[in-house]
Amino acid sequence: MGDCSAGVALLAAALALPLGAAAQDAERGRLLYEVHCGECHYERVHERTRSDLKNMADLRDTVWRWSRKTTRRSFSVEELDQITEYLNTSHYHFGVPASKPPAKKR
């Protein structure tokens, strides 16, 4: 039982650490997306092989356009940016540097 309590305390401490601004935006965007967009959209919709989205501006425009079609909630500019950041971080990766290729063995 003591190990479980220590694990819970460690998890709580880790969650209390401040995240970077982009990580906070993406996390808040994830929550907004799951609560307000997840009813009609599901994660696989963003994994289509053919997408009309070519860059961050396209993604932002699409999020803003679809947000106006919801009748249950109005989103602030900041919230729309957070949802956009979440979708970019989790699915689209526009402007995110590609990971470095592994070093060649000699």
C-alpha positions as CSV (number, residue, x, y, z in Angstrom):
1,M,0.0,0.0,0.0
2,G,2.9,2.4,0.8
3,D,4.3,2.0,-2.8
4,C,0.9,3.0,-4.2
5,S,0.8,6.1,-2.1
6,A,4.3,7.1,-3.1
7,G,3.4,6.6,-6.7
8,V,0.3,8.8,-6.4
9,A,2.3,11.5,-4.7
10,L,5.0,11.4,-7.4
11,L,2.3,11.6,-10.1
12,A,0.7,14.6,-8.4
13,A,4.0,16.3,-8.1
14,A,4.8,15.7,-11.8
15,L,1.5,17.1,-12.8
16,A,2.1,20.2,-10.7
17,L,5.3,21.1,-12.7
18,P,4.8,24.0,-15.1
19,L,4.7,23.0,-18.8
20,G,6.0,25.2,-21.6
21,A,3.5,27.5,-23.2
22,A,3.0,25.5,-26.3
23,A,2.5,22.3,-24.3
24,Q,0.0,24.0,-22.1
25,D,-1.9,25.3,-25.2
26,A,-1.9,21.9,-26.8
27,E,-3.1,20.3,-23.6
28,R,-5.9,22.8,-23.1
29,G,-6.7,22.4,-26.8
30,R,-7.0,18.6,-26.4
31,L,-9.5,19.1,-23.6
32,L,-11.5,21.5,-25.6
33,Y,-11.4,19.3,-28.6
34,E,-12.5,16.2,-26.7
35,V,-15.3,17.9,-24.9
36,H,-16.7,20.1,-27.7
37,C,-15.5,18.6,-31.0
38,G,-15.3,14.9,-30.1
39,E,-19.0,14.2,-30.5
40,C,-18.9,14.7,-34.2
41,H,-15.2,14.2,-35.0
42,Y,-13.2,11.3,-34.0
43,E,-9.4,11.0,-34.0
44,R,-9.2,9.0,-37.2
45,V,-10.7,11.9,-39.2
46,H,-7.3,13.6,-38.9
47,E,-5.4,10.6,-40.1
48,R,-6.8,10.5,-43.6
49,T,-4.3,9.9,-46.2
50,R,-5.7,12.7,-48.4
51,S,-6.1,16.0,-46.8
52,D,-6.9,19.5,-48.1
53,L,-4.8,20.9,-45.3
54,K,-1.3,21.9,-46.6
55,N,0.0,24.2,-43.8
56,M,-0.8,25.8,-40.4
57,A,-2.9,28.6,-42.0
58,D,-5.1,25.9,-43.6
59,L,-5.5,24.1,-40.3
60,R,-6.3,27.4,-38.4
61,D,-8.9,28.4,-41.0
62,T,-10.5,25.0,-40.9
63,V,-10.7,25.0,-37.1
64,W,-12.2,28.5,-37.1
65,R,-14.7,27.7,-39.9
66,W,-16.0,24.6,-38.2
67,S,-16.2,26.3,-34.8
68,R,-18.8,28.7,-36.2
69,K,-21.0,25.7,-37.1
70,T,-21.4,24.6,-33.5
71,T,-24.5,25.9,-32.0
72,R,-23.8,25.0,-28.4
73,R,-20.7,27.1,-27.6
74,S,-18.8,30.1,-28.8
75,F,-15.0,29.8,-28.6
76,S,-12.6,32.6,-27.8
77,V,-9.8,33.4,-30.2
78,E,-7.4,31.9,-27.6
79,E,-9.4,28.7,-27.4
80,L,-9.4,28.3,-31.1
81,D,-5.7,28.8,-31.2
82,Q,-5.3,26.1,-28.5
83,I,-7.4,23.6,-30.4
84,T,-5.4,24.4,-33.5
85,E,-2.1,23.9,-31.6
86,Y,-3.4,20.5,-30.2
87,L,-4.4,19.3,-33.7
88,N,-1.1,20.4,-35.1
89,T,1.0,18.8,-32.3
90,S,-1.0,15.6,-32.3
91,H,-1.7,15.0,-36.0
92,Y,-0.5,17.4,-38.6
93,H,2.9,18.6,-37.5
94,F,3.1,21.7,-39.7
95,G,6.2,23.7,-38.9
96,V,7.4,21.0,-36.5
97,P,11.0,20.1,-37.3
98,A,11.4,16.5,-38.4
99,S,13.4,14.3,-36.0
100,K,17.0,13.9,-36.8
101,P,17.9,10.7,-38.7
102,P,19.9,8.2,-36.7
103,A,23.7,8.6,-36.9
104,K,25.3,6.4,-39.4
105,K,27.5,3.6,-38.0
106,R,31.1,3.6,-39.1
